[in-house]
Amino acid sequence: METLLIIVVGLLGLIAIGQAVRVFELSAEIKGSDDASITDKDNRTQGILMLVFLIFMLGSFIWMVVEYDSILLPISASLHGIEIDNLWDISMGLIVVVFFITQPLLFVFAYLFRGSSKRKAVYMEHNNRLELFWTGVPAVVLAGLILYGLATWSDVMNPSSEEDPMVVEIYAKQFGWQARYSGSDNSLGYANVRMIEGTNNLGLDVNDVTSLDDIITSELHLPVNKPVIFKFRSQDVIHSAYLPHFRVQMNCVPGTSTQFQFVPSITTAEMRNNPDMIEKVSNVNEIRSARGDDNWEFDYVLLCNKICGSAHYNMQMKVVVETEEEFNKWLSEQKSFAELL
């Protein structure tokens, strides 16, 4: 009812504005004046407004960069993430430089060359040098940026590693995640959604011997500085596995398997002690305290970045990056698939 009322009020407001404009036009016709004509004063006013808007726009941009810097992601917690962050910084740097060159020119020119009864506009049909400049320079810059992006993408998607990566399956379903470790043989057993039955909620093939040592968990633990390859699978709809702190995102598609390999480089404990993260946590807890909520402690998290249903917002899993010794101790405490049968 409230939404309907807002819509009705909005429509009535538009009608009122339209009627007011019509009254103004009729009044001008009765007086015999031509209010549609544009004077030098009008042009000067519009030119000054252009400059005012330029100052407001640039000031707002600078303010937002400073104000929202504290809520951006911290440093990358994976090796490949450094390359992705560098690509982001270079791309945004170019965009910002061009923005601060072109926008002042646009609005200052609008002021300097505003309409005036004392001068006439000059018609210029074509200029080959200018055409070459404003098409050639952006083309060269974009070509370089694209080539750098392709090289970065190739390095990220085809990483080289001196040791075999640990194989872990990330299994998605509405609305949660499960991790399956490949066990001592570092090989995941065959699984199919049609085999889901009882406690076998990942559909593992009980007749496949490589499935027996697989370890299924509801929390994801990773050893620091060790390569890991994620195999993504979905039970129902398309989900998107998103690990923002590691700069990882990959779709989980029903009926097929996708994968991504990376090396976590910062443990959870180290990230908690990072000065930027300490400040971010403090800001969050200040807000939570004002609402009467418990304090929050930072943890890496796996999120779903596809709108997959009503509980999509709550589809997340805790991720712990720890030393190899701590990881091995945790893994040894987990039960294998054979022990769960």
Secondary structure as GFF3:
##gff-version 3
##sequence-region A 1 341
A	DSSP	alpha_helix	2	31	.	.	.	ID=ss1
A	DSSP	alpha_helix	40	68	.	.	.	ID=ss2
A	DSSP	three_ten_helix	69	71	.	.	.	ID=ss3
A	DSSP	alpha_helix	79	112	.	.	.	ID=ss4
A	DSSP	alpha_helix	128	157	.	.	.	ID=ss5
A	DSSP	beta_strand	166	173	.	.	.	ID=ss6
A	DSSP	beta_strand	176	181	.	.	.	ID=ss7
A	DSSP	three_ten_helix	193	195	.	.	.	ID=ss8
A	DSSP	three_ten_helix	209	211	.	.	.	ID=ss9
A	DSSP	beta_strand	215	217	.	.	.	ID=ss10
A	DSSP	beta_strand	220	223	.	.	.	ID=ss11
A	DSSP	beta_strand	228	234	.	.	.	ID=ss12
A	DSSP	beta_strand	239	243	.	.	.	ID=ss13
A	DSSP	three_ten_helix	244	246	.	.	.	ID=ss14
A	DSSP	beta_strand	248	252	.	.	.	ID=ss15
A	DSSP	beta_strand	258	262	.	.	.	ID=ss16
A	DSSP	alpha_helix	268	272	.	.	.	ID=ss17
A	DSSP	alpha_helix	275	291	.	.	.	ID=ss18
A	DSSP	beta_strand	300	304	.	.	.	ID=ss19
A	DSSP	three_ten_helix	312	314	.	.	.	ID=ss20
A	DSSP	beta_strand	316	322	.	.	.	ID=ss21
A	DSSP	alpha_helix	324	332	.	.	.	ID=ss22
A	DSSP	alpha_helix	337	340	.	.	.	ID=ss23
###
